[in-house]
Amino acid sequence: MRIGIFGGTGPAGTSLGARLASIGHVVVLGSRSKYRAMESRDRLLVVNPELADRLESGDNAAAAECELVVIATPWDSAATTAQDHAEALAGKIVVSMANALVRVGHEFQPLVPPRGSVAAHVQAAVPRCRVVAAFHHLPAKELGNLGSPIDSDVLICGDDPAAVAQVSELVAAIPGCRPLDAGELSNATAIEAFTAVLLQLNGRYRTRAGMKITGIA
Amino acid sequence: MRIGIFGGTGPAGTSLGARLASIGHVVVLGSRSKYRAMESRDRLLVVNPELADRLESGDNAAAAECELVVIATPWDSAATTAQDHAEALAGKIVVSMANALVRVGHEFQPLVPPRGSVAAHVQAAVPRCRVVAAFHHLPAKELGNLGSPIDSDVLICGDDPAAVAQVSELVAAIPGCRPLDAGELSNATAIEAFTAVLLQLNGRYRTRAGMKITGIA
């Protein structure tokens, strides 16, 4: 599949882009500046030269032309960036992976966006898209470390079951990732907020925490 | 330790009471009605007669006399029940395990209480107590099934590190439970909300989902 990433130059977007390219997709790392996207691509290829044929770079408009688009921008520009490319995105699956968090002292706290989640905000901004929330809890560094599988479940939610199923297939192809259907997009509120707890644990235990659900065979 | 449970007649309170008694504590199952508490105790002893010496019943006032008190009432009476017994609770550790959830159609959605969490609401109601949030994600049935260990981490947060440490010790003694220090009480917001996702998964996968954090040795 051809996958575009808005904000493909940040830690989450870069790592996810590399990982998706490593399992056979063609990934367009997008950015507000196509030159920054080129830089990100160059940096990725130093470590993972085998991805050269499957990693492209461009501005966000180029990323928006892909079949499926992931929004990996900072949380407060996720909806506006999607809206800027509403025409190109219409009818497509748009994956929201951002978490609205703020650092207060030495703690991370979730911010609850007015519509309950970043994903719901994005869905409202591009109502003709099928927004799916996923990838919130994967530590970026593990995601980008292509030599190792990821030891984490990926909670996926959205209001279009076919879109959730397609993103689940994408996730299932990543070694060590298990997709779990977490229901409607309204569940993104709790999924996004929970990332604050994982970051909290990262600091407390000097680790990069992931999450697994027990009781599901 | 002598542990009191407010709302010790509901599924969560009954199961936790049985489990804590099974690891050697004396548990007072409290309720608004001491007769309902007697009934709950009787029911527990049919299945677990070996707990007879360590399970007591009483009204919530009797539970409030214990060294440590767990609030297992429905979420919307957690703070008022604590406040009713503020004098007896002063200076003690009060464990909040309630989640504010609402069923919307076939989905569970988190409600965000005005102070961000049930635990923060309780802390505001009894400012002289040391409130610790814990036990939100344990499936009640597994908790009460004393023959089997529990396969789940327990995220614990609170503003008094000594109180968090003491609750962590309590949790660590439950077979299969790992206590994790999730920081200040403000993190209860995301921890409580996340329970909605677990209930969602229970319905979707016909299971009783728990949660484990990866990346912490």
Interface residues (C-beta under 8 A of the other chain):
Chain A: V104 E107 Q109 P110 V112 P139 D151 S152 L155 L180 D181 A182 G183 E184 S186 N187 T189 A190 I191 A193 F194 T195 A196 V197 L198 Q200 L201 G203 R204 Y205 T207 R208 A209 G210 M211 K212 I213 T214 G215 I216 A217
Chain B: V104 E107 Q109 P110 V112 P139 D151 S152 L155 L180 D181 A182 G183 E184 S186 N187 T189 A190 I191 A193 F194 T195 A196 V197 L198 Q200 L201 G203 R204 Y205 T207 R208 A209 G210 M211 K212 I213 T214 G215 I216 A217
